Amino acid sequence: MRRAKKNRRVTVLLLIAGVIVLPGFVLAQRTDWRSEVDHVVQLADSLSLHSQYTFHLNKFDRKNRSIRETWHYTLHGQEVIIFEVHYFIDSLEHDEVYYLDNGQLVCMEEYEISNPFTDDDEIVWGTVGFFSGQSLRQRISMGKPDYTKGSFNEWDTYKKFRGRYKELTENRTLMERNNKDAIFAP
């Protein structure tokens, strides 16, 4: 009789420990934001090698210089999974890349490159931000950014992303309405 009670206690303790510990392991696996971001980036890069849409926007900067932005985007199903905007000002190339998961920003890259048409090109500055649940989780920077662009903080980053995403959706609708086809890479 004592042995049965002891076995029951051990079983109950194991059950309680399992109920407490097991959800922690499951939650830890589910909230590994780096793995989720890595998966989206790999998928987006793979898809963009096969097909992407391209369009151009002509704009003026604050100094009234004409800028031609080149936009590339790739779809996963009907959703945009990656889009890139690049343009030139004088001898500097500016490049912005946004990776999305169900319309939410998961990674943003921004670079300024000098002498992009020569073998001596160099990254003047660059920054990469990783996001999870609309929160900046990690940021990596190199070089010295032009301070007129502002800082890479959560609010400014999301504001810039939302503005760019709005431009993309407006022009994507126009482009797809005109029955433009995807550009297929070899």
Stockholm file with secondary structure:
# STOCKHOLM 1.0

chainA/1-186         MRRAKKNRRVTVLLLIAGVIVLPGFVLAQRTDWRSEVDHVVQLADSLSLHSQYTFHLNKFDRKNRSIRETWHYTLHGQEVIIFEVHYFIDSLEHDEVYYLDNGQLVCMEEYEISNPFTDDDEIVWGTVGFFSGQSLRQRISMGKPDYTKGSFNEWDTYKKFRGRYKELTENRTLMERNNKDAIFAP
#=GR chainA/1-186 SS CHHHHHHHHHHHHHHHHHHHHHHHHHHHHHTCHHHHHHHHHHHHHHHHHHEEEEEEEEEECTTCCEEEEEEEEEEETTEEEEEEEEEEETTEEEEEEEEEETTEEEEEEEEEEESTTSTTCEEEEEEEEEEETTEEEEEEEEECCCGGGCCCCHHHHHHHHHHHHHHHHHHHHHHHHTTCCCEECC
#=GC SS_cons         CHHHHHHHHHHHHHHHHHHHHHHHHHHHHHTCHHHHHHHHHHHHHHHHHHEEEEEEEEEECTTCCEEEEEEEEEEETTEEEEEEEEEEETTEEEEEEEEEETTEEEEEEEEEEESTTSTTCEEEEEEEEEEETTEEEEEEEEECCCGGGCCCCHHHHHHHHHHHHHHHHHHHHHHHHTTCCCEECC
//
